[in-house]
Amino acid sequence: MILVDVMVPCLDKTYDFWLDENTEIRLVIEELTEVIGQKEKAPLAGNRRNLQLCDKIGKRVLLKNGTLYSEGIKMGGTLILL
């Protein structure tokens, strides 16, 4: 498990998440959207399949079939959910 910041520009908010670095990123995106939707009491708009998770420091989109570990995301990293 690693602790990362997840920025969500459409909400203008940043959240701290403990994430399993060995889970596929497509599943991480689903988990993030569900938890954020519950916290904000409103689901994130749009199709979840169109959402992307980006590495702020590396300035790149993460591969959905990869894992946080395989994409080089480490403890204290910052991700952007677009």
Solvent accessible surface area in square Angstrom, and as a share of the most:
residue,aa,sasa,rsa
1,M,128,0.57
2,I,16,0.08
3,L,61,0.30
4,V,1,0.01
5,D,50,0.26
6,V,0,0.00
7,M,56,0.25
8,V,1,0.01
9,P,71,0.44
10,C,106,0.64
11,L,59,0.29
12,D,130,0.67
13,K,95,0.40
14,T,79,0.46
15,Y,20,0.07
16,D,102,0.53
17,F,23,0.10
18,W,140,0.49
19,L,2,0.01
20,D,61,0.32
21,E,37,0.17
22,N,103,0.53
23,T,37,0.22
24,E,59,0.26
25,I,0,0.00
26,R,113,0.41
27,L,73,0.37
28,V,1,0.01
29,I,4,0.02
30,E,78,0.35
31,E,84,0.38
32,L,0,0.00
33,T,4,0.02
34,E,88,0.39
35,V,62,0.36
36,I,1,0.00
37,G,9,0.09
38,Q,123,0.55
39,K,133,0.56
40,E,50,0.23
41,K,179,0.76
42,A,52,0.40
43,P,120,0.75
44,L,31,0.16
45,A,96,0.74
46,G,70,0.67
47,N,82,0.42
48,R,107,0.39
49,R,202,0.74
50,N,110,0.57
51,L,27,0.13
52,Q,62,0.28
53,L,1,0.00
54,C,14,0.08
55,D,17,0.09
56,K,96,0.41
57,I,133,0.68
58,G,39,0.38
59,K,177,0.75
60,R,99,0.36
61,V,81,0.47
62,L,3,0.01
63,L,114,0.57
64,K,58,0.25
65,N,117,0.60
66,G,12,0.11
67,T,29,0.17
68,L,0,0.00
69,Y,155,0.59
70,S,76,0.49
71,E,19,0.09
72,G,45,0.43
73,I,13,0.06
74,K,147,0.62
75,M,111,0.50
76,G,56,0.54
77,G,11,0.10
78,T,24,0.14
79,L,1,0.00
80,I,32,0.16
81,L,4,0.02
82,L,102,0.51
